[in-house]
Amino acid sequence: QVSPGLRTPRLPVWLCSASGRHGVLFGTDSRLLSDWKSERVFHLYFYSGQQEQTQTAHLTIDTHSHHWEEAQREDPCSPGKRRPALEMAIRTKWAGATVSWNGTDPFF
């Protein structure tokens, strides 16, 4: 029998599978589960357990940013608009959101 805590988590958590790798994307703000207003700017964390990941990645998600704001931050040497698979997975829930990796090199 599945416990109620697993059926209705207290904190937001998603199991991710992208590019043949698995990981856990989670938040520490329980309001993300019940209050849509908290989805403006919020933090998520990602951990895959892969050998190359030495610490949990801290991501800042902004669901109300504009595409031209992201273009200004983009490195002119970057290869077009390719995004890591994890960012694309996040955008399946929050379309058009910008994802800041907060100093961590994007991976996954």
HURASUL-V419644 format. One record per pair of residues at least 12 apart in sequence whose ideal C-beta (glycine too) atoms are under 10 Angstrom apart, sorted by the first residue. I is the first residue (numbers start at 1). J is the second residue. Records with the same first field share a line. If there is no record, write none. Layout:
I: J ; J
This chain:
8: 33
9: 26 ; 30 ; 33
10: 30 ; 33
11: 26 ; 27 ; 28 ; 29 ; 30 ; 32 ; 33
12: 25 ; 26 ; 27 ; 28 ; 29 ; 30 ; 31 ; 32 ; 33 ; 34 ; 42 ; 44 ; 93
13: 25 ; 26 ; 27 ; 33 ; 44 ; 45
14: 26 ; 27 ; 44 ; 46 ; 89 ; 90 ; 93
16: 46 ; 48 ; 85 ; 86 ; 89 ; 90 ; 108
17: 85 ; 89
18: 48 ; 84 ; 85 ; 86 ; 87 ; 88 ; 89 ; 108
19: 84 ; 85 ; 86 ; 107 ; 108
20: 85
21: 48 ; 49 ; 50 ; 53 ; 85 ; 86 ; 107 ; 108
22: 48 ; 49 ; 50 ; 108
23: 46 ; 47 ; 48 ; 49 ; 50 ; 53 ; 57 ; 86 ; 89 ; 107 ; 108
24: 45 ; 46 ; 47 ; 48 ; 49 ; 56
25: 44 ; 45 ; 46 ; 47 ; 48 ; 57 ; 59 ; 86 ; 89 ; 90 ; 93 ; 108
26: 44 ; 45 ; 46 ; 47 ; 56
27: 42 ; 43 ; 44 ; 45 ; 59 ; 61
28: 42 ; 43 ; 44 ; 45
29: 42 ; 43 ; 44
32: 44 ; 61
36: 63
39: 61 ; 62 ; 63 ; 64 ; 93 ; 94 ; 97
40: 61 ; 62 ; 63 ; 64 ; 65
41: 60 ; 61 ; 62 ; 63 ; 64 ; 65 ; 97 ; 98 ; 100
42: 59 ; 60 ; 61 ; 62 ; 63 ; 94 ; 97
43: 58 ; 59 ; 60 ; 61 ; 100 ; 102
44: 57 ; 58 ; 59 ; 60 ; 61 ; 86 ; 90 ; 99
45: 57 ; 58 ; 59
46: 58 ; 59 ; 86 ; 89 ; 90 ; 101 ; 104 ; 107 ; 108
48: 86 ; 107 ; 108
50: 107 ; 108
52: 107 ; 108
53: 104 ; 107 ; 108
55: 104
56: 104
57: 86 ; 101 ; 102 ; 103 ; 104 ; 105 ; 106 ; 107 ; 108
58: 100 ; 101 ; 102 ; 103 ; 104
59: 86 ; 87 ; 90 ; 99 ; 100 ; 101 ; 102 ; 104 ; 106
60: 97 ; 98 ; 99 ; 100 ; 101 ; 102
61: 87 ; 90 ; 91 ; 93 ; 94 ; 97 ; 98 ; 99 ; 100
62: 94 ; 96 ; 97 ; 98 ; 99 ; 100
63: 90 ; 91 ; 93 ; 94 ; 95 ; 96 ; 97 ; 98
64: 94 ; 96 ; 97 ; 98
65: 96 ; 97 ; 98 ; 99 ; 100
66: 96 ; 98
67: 81 ; 96 ; 98
69: 98
70: 96 ; 97 ; 98 ; 99 ; 100
73: 98 ; 100
82: 106
83: 99 ; 106
84: 99 ; 101 ; 105 ; 106 ; 107 ; 108
85: 106 ; 107 ; 108
86: 99 ; 101 ; 106 ; 107 ; 108
87: 99 ; 101 ; 106 ; 108
89: 108
